[in-house]
Amino acid sequence: MSGFLVKQPGLLTLIQDGGRYGHHRIGLTNGGPLDADAFKWANRLCENDLNATALEISIGGLVLEAQVDTILAVTGAHMPFKINGQEAQRWQGHKIKAGDKIELGFTTAGTRAYLAVAGGFQMEKTFSSTATVTREAIGGLNGQKLQQGDILACKSHHTDTLWALPESEQPDYLQSATLRVILGYQQHSFDPVQQRLFFSSEYTLTDRADRMGFRLEGQRIQSMLDGILSEGICHGAIQIPADGQPIVLLNDRQTIGGYPKIGSVIARDTAKLSQRMPGTKLSFEEISLEQAHNINCLAERRFITTALQRIA
């Protein structure tokens, strides 16, 4: 099957769908897009199933050559986007013809962009998902990041209708980020002073950040636990290792770990975190489980009810 030829793969471009679930028991992590919101918008703009396979482009540098006629949309980080050398708008659909050259330059705000095509990229699933996890070498194309010369298979698609997300609904990746946290069952191993220090301090995102987790630097906090038996780890868990500097665990995290955890960042805010560059200042805010449910329900409702603009 034809699709798109990878002329330049960029620094780190991965094939992702919504993620791989139900396999922690055999040690396989979730994978999937770090910014699920931008990923879903890319698919919605192409009128796809929201779980359809797309590309996650970190930092930029991707160049593709189309081999089919289709519809394409780019969302997420502010990466210069060109079609045949001409500037193109992100957050909207574009008609692509066979032979067209698609370029994404290097980001000026945010860190990850998402590129979707109508019908999604056609990839064989591994353990129920196409999500690439390079540490486990599964998903995508041979479990690796894109390489020059790869073919991204997709079907030809024709339509007279193109959609755009209103600018007012597009995220601002330059805003300061406050990460909302649900305290975990190990919260009592952090005394009230340590908890107050954690929630009242500002942390800096370090360059030790990847799809497994983001290390922060700032006020040191301590747990009364010297260590714990390894146990399952959820998305967004905030581990506190011996140096007292928080680590927020993300999609490609290990499935078990033995550091105390003060709580977990909600998924809507790990998406914000994943779009921040090293040096960004961050803070944490405690919320209840009920508040987290409300935040999630309202955001899902807004996504469903936000009207796209018809541009063709």
TIZA-543868 format. One record per residue (C-alpha): residue number from 1; residue in one letter; y, z, x. Coordinates in pm, whole numbers. Example, Ala and Ser with C-alpha at 12.3 -4.5 7.8 and 13.67 -1.06 7.14 Angstrom:
<atoms>
@k: 1 r: a Y: -450 Z: 780 X: 1230
@k: 2 r: s Y: -106 Z: 714 X: 1367
</atoms>
This chain:
<atoms>
@k: 1 r: m Y: 0 Z: 0 X: 0
@k: 2 r: s Y: 353 Z: -79 X: 120
@k: 3 r: g Y: 638 Z: 168 X: 110
@k: 4 r: f Y: 881 Z: 268 X: 384
@k: 5 r: l Y: 840 Z: 213 X: 758
@k: 6 r: v Y: 959 Z: 502 X: 975
@k: 7 r: k Y: 1189 Z: 352 X: 1239
@k: 8 r: q Y: 1317 Z: 689 X: 1363
@k: 9 r: p Y: 1152 Z: 1012 X: 1241
@k: 10 r: g Y: 1446 Z: 1248 X: 1299
@k: 11 r: l Y: 1418 Z: 1592 X: 1454
@k: 12 r: l Y: 1180 Z: 1732 X: 1193
@k: 13 r: t Y: 1091 Z: 1534 X: 883
@k: 14 r: l Y: 801 Z: 1658 X: 673
@k: 15 r: i Y: 619 Z: 1530 X: 368
@k: 16 r: q Y: 634 Z: 1798 X: 98
@k: 17 r: d Y: 543 Z: 1848 X: -264
@k: 18 r: g Y: 600 Z: 2169 X: -461
@k: 19 r: g Y: 359 Z: 2363 X: -238
@k: 20 r: r Y: -3 Z: 2463 X: -192
@k: 21 r: y Y: -107 Z: 2756 X: -412
@k: 22 r: g Y: -430 Z: 2946 X: -470
@k: 23 r: h Y: -565 Z: 2927 X: -114
@k: 24 r: h Y: -439 Z: 3244 X: 56
@k: 25 r: r Y: -793 Z: 3380 X: 38
@k: 26 r: i Y: -897 Z: 3128 X: 304
@k: 27 r: g Y: -583 Z: 3177 X: 511
@k: 28 r: l Y: -382 Z: 2874 X: 396
@k: 29 r: t Y: -12 Z: 2933 X: 335
@k: 30 r: n Y: 204 Z: 2766 X: 68
@k: 31 r: g Y: 418 Z: 2513 X: 253
@k: 32 r: g Y: 645 Z: 2318 X: 20
@k: 33 r: p Y: 1024 Z: 2269 X: 31
@k: 34 r: l Y: 1236 Z: 2547 X: 177
@k: 35 r: d Y: 1513 Z: 2457 X: -68
@k: 36 r: a Y: 1322 Z: 2407 X: -390
@k: 37 r: d Y: 1641 Z: 2347 X: -589
@k: 38 r: a Y: 1754 Z: 2047 X: -381
@k: 39 r: f Y: 1395 Z: 1917 X: -378
@k: 40 r: k Y: 1372 Z: 1930 X: -758
@k: 41 r: w Y: 1709 Z: 1761 X: -803
@k: 42 r: a Y: 1600 Z: 1473 X: -578
@k: 43 r: n Y: 1294 Z: 1421 X: -797
@k: 44 r: r Y: 1486 Z: 1457 X: -1122
@k: 45 r: l Y: 1740 Z: 1194 X: -1010
@k: 46 r: c Y: 1445 Z: 956 X: -961
@k: 47 r: e Y: 1301 Z: 1056 X: -1301
@k: 48 r: n Y: 992 Z: 1196 X: -1130
@k: 49 r: d Y: 765 Z: 1488 X: -1202
@k: 50 r: l Y: 941 Z: 1779 X: -1030
@k: 51 r: n Y: 637 Z: 1831 X: -804
@k: 52 r: a Y: 631 Z: 1469 X: -682
@k: 53 r: t Y: 592 Z: 1419 X: -307
@k: 54 r: a Y: 922 Z: 1372 X: -120
@k: 55 r: l Y: 1063 Z: 1416 X: 231
@k: 56 r: e Y: 1227 Z: 1725 X: 378
@k: 57 r: i Y: 1463 Z: 1619 X: 657
@k: 58 r: s Y: 1574 Z: 1900 X: 888
@k: 59 r: i Y: 1904 Z: 1850 X: 1077
@k: 60 r: g Y: 1886 Z: 1468 X: 1038
@k: 61 r: g Y: 1827 Z: 1154 X: 1241
@k: 62 r: l Y: 1589 Z: 976 X: 1000
@k: 63 r: v Y: 1585 Z: 594 X: 977
@k: 64 r: l Y: 1358 Z: 410 X: 732
@k: 65 r: e Y: 1304 Z: 44 X: 644
@k: 66 r: a Y: 1207 Z: -33 X: 284
@k: 67 r: q Y: 909 Z: -259 X: 218
@k: 68 r: v Y: 933 Z: -234 X: -163
@k: 69 r: d Y: 1197 Z: -243 X: -434
@k: 70 r: t Y: 1249 Z: 106 X: -573
@k: 71 r: i Y: 1493 Z: 386 X: -660
@k: 72 r: l Y: 1587 Z: 647 X: -400
@k: 73 r: a Y: 1791 Z: 969 X: -406
@k: 74 r: v Y: 1906 Z: 1207 X: -131
@k: 75 r: t Y: 2008 Z: 1569 X: -198
@k: 76 r: g Y: 2061 Z: 1884 X: 4
@k: 77 r: a Y: 2247 Z: 1914 X: 335
@k: 78 r: h Y: 2557 Z: 1707 X: 411
@k: 79 r: m Y: 2391 Z: 1438 X: 622
@k: 80 r: p Y: 2577 Z: 1106 X: 655
@k: 81 r: f Y: 2376 Z: 868 X: 434
@k: 82 r: k Y: 2388 Z: 491 X: 477
@k: 83 r: i Y: 2214 Z: 196 X: 315
@k: 84 r: n Y: 2233 Z: -119 X: 530
@k: 85 r: g Y: 2514 Z: 41 X: 731
@k: 86 r: q Y: 2727 Z: 119 X: 426
@k: 87 r: e Y: 2811 Z: 477 X: 329
@k: 88 r: a Y: 2613 Z: 587 X: 22
@k: 89 r: q Y: 2656 Z: 886 X: -208
@k: 90 r: r Y: 2414 Z: 1174 X: -200
@k: 91 r: w Y: 2303 Z: 1345 X: -524
@k: 92 r: q Y: 2256 Z: 1017 X: -709
@k: 93 r: g Y: 2004 Z: 736 X: -748
@k: 94 r: h Y: 2029 Z: 408 X: -557
@k: 95 r: k Y: 1851 Z: 77 X: -604
@k: 96 r: i Y: 1666 Z: -17 X: -288
@k: 97 r: k Y: 1536 Z: -364 X: -202
@k: 98 r: a Y: 1260 Z: -456 X: 41
@k: 99 r: g Y: 1416 Z: -494 X: 386
@k: 100 r: d Y: 1692 Z: -236 X: 327
@k: 101 r: k Y: 1766 Z: 9 X: 608
@k: 102 r: i Y: 1806 Z: 376 X: 512
@k: 103 r: e Y: 1979 Z: 609 X: 759
@k: 104 r: l Y: 2048 Z: 983 X: 752
@k: 105 r: g Y: 2273 Z: 1108 X: 1031
@k: 106 r: f Y: 2305 Z: 1461 X: 1158
@k: 107 r: t Y: 2416 Z: 1737 X: 923
@k: 108 r: t Y: 2769 Z: 1871 X: 899
@k: 109 r: a Y: 2686 Z: 2145 X: 644
@k: 110 r: g Y: 2347 Z: 2278 X: 543
@k: 111 r: t Y: 2033 Z: 2210 X: 742
@k: 112 r: r Y: 1784 Z: 2034 X: 514
@k: 113 r: a Y: 1809 Z: 1724 X: 298
@k: 114 r: y Y: 1552 Z: 1586 X: 56
@k: 115 r: l Y: 1472 Z: 1219 X: -1
@k: 116 r: a Y: 1275 Z: 1118 X: -309
@k: 117 r: v Y: 1166 Z: 778 X: -439
@k: 118 r: a Y: 1072 Z: 677 X: -792
@k: 119 r: g Y: 712 Z: 780 X: -860
@k: 120 r: g Y: 698 Z: 989 X: -542
@k: 121 r: f Y: 535 Z: 901 X: -211
@k: 122 r: q Y: 166 Z: 829 X: -254
@k: 123 r: m Y: -23 Z: 1070 X: -28
@k: 124 r: e Y: -375 Z: 1205 X: -34
@k: 125 r: k Y: -386 Z: 1574 X: -123
@k: 126 r: t Y: -539 Z: 1837 X: 103
@k: 127 r: f Y: -644 Z: 2157 X: -75
@k: 128 r: s Y: -463 Z: 2045 X: -392
@k: 129 r: s Y: -131 Z: 1958 X: -224
@k: 130 r: t Y: 41 Z: 1703 X: -1
@k: 131 r: a Y: 266 Z: 1972 X: 155
@k: 132 r: t Y: 272 Z: 1952 X: 535
@k: 133 r: v Y: 208 Z: 2273 X: 732
@k: 134 r: t Y: 204 Z: 2172 X: 1098
@k: 135 r: r Y: 66 Z: 2509 X: 1219
@k: 136 r: e Y: -244 Z: 2450 X: 1007
@k: 137 r: a Y: -237 Z: 2070 X: 1061
@k: 138 r: i Y: -286 Z: 1999 X: 691
@k: 139 r: g Y: -104 Z: 1790 X: 432
@k: 140 r: g Y: 125 Z: 1491 X: 477
@k: 141 r: l Y: 12 Z: 1238 X: 735
@k: 142 r: n Y: -249 Z: 1407 X: 956
@k: 143 r: g Y: -79 Z: 1743 X: 910
@k: 144 r: q Y: 210 Z: 1651 X: 1139
@k: 145 r: k Y: 580 Z: 1574 X: 1118
@k: 146 r: l Y: 673 Z: 1209 X: 1074
@k: 147 r: q Y: 626 Z: 979 X: 1371
@k: 148 r: q Y: 783 Z: 644 X: 1454
@k: 149 r: g Y: 574 Z: 369 X: 1297
@k: 150 r: d Y: 437 Z: 578 X: 1008
@k: 151 r: i Y: 415 Z: 410 X: 669
@k: 152 r: l Y: 523 Z: 617 X: 368
@k: 153 r: a Y: 334 Z: 459 X: 82
@k: 154 r: c Y: 502 Z: 427 X: -257
@k: 155 r: k Y: 492 Z: 197 X: -556
@k: 156 r: s Y: 749 Z: -66 X: -643
@k: 157 r: h Y: 980 Z: 45 X: -924
@k: 158 r: h Y: 1244 Z: -139 X: -1127
@k: 159 r: t Y: 1501 Z: 11 X: -1363
@k: 160 r: d Y: 1849 Z: -61 X: -1491
@k: 161 r: t Y: 1934 Z: 309 X: -1518
@k: 162 r: l Y: 2069 Z: 524 X: -1235
@k: 163 r: w Y: 2167 Z: 891 X: -1253
@k: 164 r: a Y: 2400 Z: 1123 X: -1061
@k: 165 r: l Y: 2442 Z: 1502 X: -1051
@k: 166 r: p Y: 2803 Z: 1599 X: -1133
@k: 167 r: e Y: 2991 Z: 1725 X: -828
@k: 168 r: s Y: 3059 Z: 2054 X: -1006
@k: 169 r: e Y: 2684 Z: 2125 X: -1006
@k: 170 r: q Y: 2626 Z: 2045 X: -640
@k: 171 r: p Y: 2578 Z: 2347 X: -408
@k: 172 r: d Y: 2828 Z: 2451 X: -141
@k: 173 r: y Y: 2639 Z: 2515 X: 182
@k: 174 r: l Y: 2946 Z: 2655 X: 357
@k: 175 r: q Y: 2974 Z: 2958 X: 131
@k: 176 r: s Y: 2884 Z: 3296 X: 273
@k: 177 r: a Y: 2540 Z: 3407 X: 160
@k: 178 r: t Y: 2445 Z: 3736 X: 1
@k: 179 r: l Y: 2068 Z: 3764 X: -31
@k: 180 r: r Y: 1942 Z: 3954 X: -334
@k: 181 r: v Y: 1646 Z: 4182 X: -263
@k: 182 r: i Y: 1381 Z: 4356 X: -472
@k: 183 r: l Y: 1266 Z: 4673 X: -297
@k: 184 r: g Y: 892 Z: 4685 X: -227
@k: 185 r: y Y: 632 Z: 4957 X: -252
@k: 186 r: q Y: 693 Z: 5050 X: 115
@k: 187 r: q Y: 1060 Z: 5126 X: 45
@k: 188 r: h Y: 991 Z: 5500 X: 68
@k: 189 r: s Y: 902 Z: 5462 X: 434
@k: 190 r: f Y: 1272 Z: 5384 X: 487
@k: 191 r: d Y: 1473 Z: 5698 X: 419
@k: 192 r: p Y: 1794 Z: 5680 X: 208
@k: 193 r: v Y: 2014 Z: 5654 X: 518
@k: 194 r: q Y: 1815 Z: 5359 X: 656
@k: 195 r: q Y: 1825 Z: 5184 X: 318
@k: 196 r: r Y: 2201 Z: 5235 X: 291
@k: 197 r: l Y: 2251 Z: 5102 X: 644
@k: 198 r: f Y: 2047 Z: 4796 X: 558
@k: 199 r: f Y: 2235 Z: 4711 X: 239
@k: 200 r: s Y: 2582 Z: 4789 X: 377
@k: 201 r: s Y: 2551 Z: 4599 X: 706
@k: 202 r: e Y: 2619 Z: 4239 X: 801
@k: 203 r: y Y: 2352 Z: 4044 X: 986
@k: 204 r: t Y: 2366 Z: 3725 X: 1190
@k: 205 r: l Y: 2110 Z: 3446 X: 1160
@k: 206 r: t Y: 1963 Z: 3385 X: 1506
@k: 207 r: d Y: 1826 Z: 3063 X: 1651
@k: 208 r: r Y: 1474 Z: 3205 X: 1611
@k: 209 r: a Y: 1441 Z: 3044 X: 1270
@k: 210 r: d Y: 1178 Z: 2801 X: 1147
@k: 211 r: r Y: 970 Z: 2733 X: 838
@k: 212 r: m Y: 766 Z: 3051 X: 899
@k: 213 r: g Y: 1062 Z: 3284 X: 891
@k: 214 r: f Y: 1421 Z: 3359 X: 993
@k: 215 r: r Y: 1499 Z: 3638 X: 1239
@k: 216 r: l Y: 1826 Z: 3824 X: 1188
@k: 217 r: e Y: 2031 Z: 4036 X: 1425
@k: 218 r: g Y: 2252 Z: 4331 X: 1340
@k: 219 r: q Y: 2220 Z: 4695 X: 1238
@k: 220 r: r Y: 1886 Z: 4831 X: 1353
@k: 221 r: i Y: 1684 Z: 5010 X: 1086
@k: 222 r: q Y: 1366 Z: 5211 X: 1121
@k: 223 r: s Y: 1062 Z: 5280 X: 909
@k: 224 r: m Y: 877 Z: 5610 X: 922
@k: 225 r: l Y: 557 Z: 5405 X: 954
@k: 226 r: d Y: 438 Z: 5325 X: 1306
@k: 227 r: g Y: 234 Z: 5040 X: 1169
@k: 228 r: i Y: 20 Z: 4940 X: 874
@k: 229 r: l Y: -307 Z: 4765 X: 822
@k: 230 r: s Y: -257 Z: 4390 X: 786
@k: 231 r: e Y: -203 Z: 4295 X: 424
@k: 232 r: g Y: -97 Z: 3998 X: 214
@k: 233 r: i Y: 263 Z: 3885 X: 250
@k: 234 r: c Y: 473 Z: 3734 X: -28
@k: 235 r: h Y: 740 Z: 3467 X: 0
@k: 236 r: g Y: 1075 Z: 3622 X: 98
@k: 237 r: a Y: 923 Z: 3944 X: 238
@k: 238 r: i Y: 1156 Z: 4126 X: 480
@k: 239 r: q Y: 951 Z: 4259 X: 769
@k: 240 r: i Y: 1096 Z: 4526 X: 997
@k: 241 r: p Y: 925 Z: 4511 X: 1339
@k: 242 r: a Y: 956 Z: 4771 X: 1614
@k: 243 r: d Y: 1298 Z: 4644 X: 1729
@k: 244 r: g Y: 1442 Z: 4718 X: 1383
@k: 245 r: q Y: 1576 Z: 4364 X: 1332
@k: 246 r: p Y: 1479 Z: 4206 X: 994
@k: 247 r: i Y: 1263 Z: 3894 X: 963
@k: 248 r: v Y: 1274 Z: 3707 X: 630
@k: 249 r: l Y: 944 Z: 3524 X: 579
@k: 250 r: l Y: 943 Z: 3178 X: 423
@k: 251 r: n Y: 707 Z: 2904 X: 307
@k: 252 r: d Y: 495 Z: 2860 X: 621
@k: 253 r: r Y: 456 Z: 3235 X: 684
@k: 254 r: q Y: 123 Z: 3380 X: 788
@k: 255 r: t Y: -78 Z: 3503 X: 489
@k: 256 r: i Y: -122 Z: 3858 X: 625
@k: 257 r: g Y: 81 Z: 4085 X: 851
@k: 258 r: g Y: 115 Z: 4444 X: 965
@k: 259 r: y Y: 488 Z: 4521 X: 984
@k: 260 r: p Y: 652 Z: 4749 X: 726
@k: 261 r: k Y: 849 Z: 4559 X: 459
@k: 262 r: i Y: 1159 Z: 4700 X: 296
@k: 263 r: g Y: 1153 Z: 4445 X: 14
@k: 264 r: s Y: 1164 Z: 4075 X: -67
@k: 265 r: v Y: 1445 Z: 3821 X: -100
@k: 266 r: i Y: 1424 Z: 3633 X: -429
@k: 267 r: a Y: 1324 Z: 3267 X: -407
@k: 268 r: r Y: 1661 Z: 3138 X: -527
@k: 269 r: d Y: 1821 Z: 3306 X: -226
@k: 270 r: t Y: 1562 Z: 3207 X: 34
@k: 271 r: a Y: 1668 Z: 2852 X: -63
@k: 272 r: k Y: 2029 Z: 2943 X: 26
@k: 273 r: l Y: 1912 Z: 3107 X: 348
@k: 274 r: s Y: 1715 Z: 2797 X: 451
@k: 275 r: q Y: 2036 Z: 2589 X: 437
@k: 276 r: r Y: 2226 Z: 2812 X: 682
@k: 277 r: m Y: 2270 Z: 2745 X: 1053
@k: 278 r: p Y: 2223 Z: 2998 X: 1337
@k: 279 r: g Y: 2532 Z: 3217 X: 1367
@k: 280 r: t Y: 2578 Z: 3245 X: 989
@k: 281 r: k Y: 2673 Z: 3594 X: 866
@k: 282 r: l Y: 2448 Z: 3735 X: 592
@k: 283 r: s Y: 2426 Z: 4048 X: 383
@k: 284 r: f Y: 2175 Z: 4195 X: 140
@k: 285 r: e Y: 2212 Z: 4325 X: -215
@k: 286 r: e Y: 1955 Z: 4534 X: -399
@k: 287 r: i Y: 1859 Z: 4418 X: -750
@k: 288 r: s Y: 1590 Z: 4523 X: -995
@k: 289 r: l Y: 1284 Z: 4323 X: -1092
@k: 290 r: e Y: 1437 Z: 4276 X: -1439
@k: 291 r: q Y: 1757 Z: 4137 X: -1286
@k: 292 r: a Y: 1550 Z: 3898 X: -1074
@k: 293 r: h Y: 1370 Z: 3770 X: -1385
@k: 294 r: n Y: 1704 Z: 3717 X: -1558
@k: 295 r: i Y: 1851 Z: 3532 X: -1258
@k: 296 r: n Y: 1548 Z: 3306 X: -1242
@k: 297 r: c Y: 1536 Z: 3235 X: -1615
@k: 298 r: l Y: 1907 Z: 3155 X: -1632
@k: 299 r: a Y: 1884 Z: 2925 X: -1328
@k: 300 r: e Y: 1584 Z: 2742 X: -1474
@k: 301 r: r Y: 1766 Z: 2705 X: -1804
@k: 302 r: r Y: 2074 Z: 2567 X: -1629
@k: 303 r: f Y: 1861 Z: 2316 X: -1437
@k: 304 r: i Y: 1698 Z: 2193 X: -1757
@k: 305 r: t Y: 2021 Z: 2171 X: -1958
@k: 306 r: t Y: 2251 Z: 2024 X: -1691
@k: 307 r: a Y: 2332 Z: 1671 X: -1803
@k: 308 r: l Y: 2310 Z: 1400 X: -1541
@k: 309 r: q Y: 2579 Z: 1131 X: -1533
@k: 310 r: r Y: 2462 Z: 778 X: -1600
@k: 311 r: i Y: 2615 Z: 552 X: -1333
@k: 312 r: a Y: 2429 Z: 227 X: -1411
</atoms>
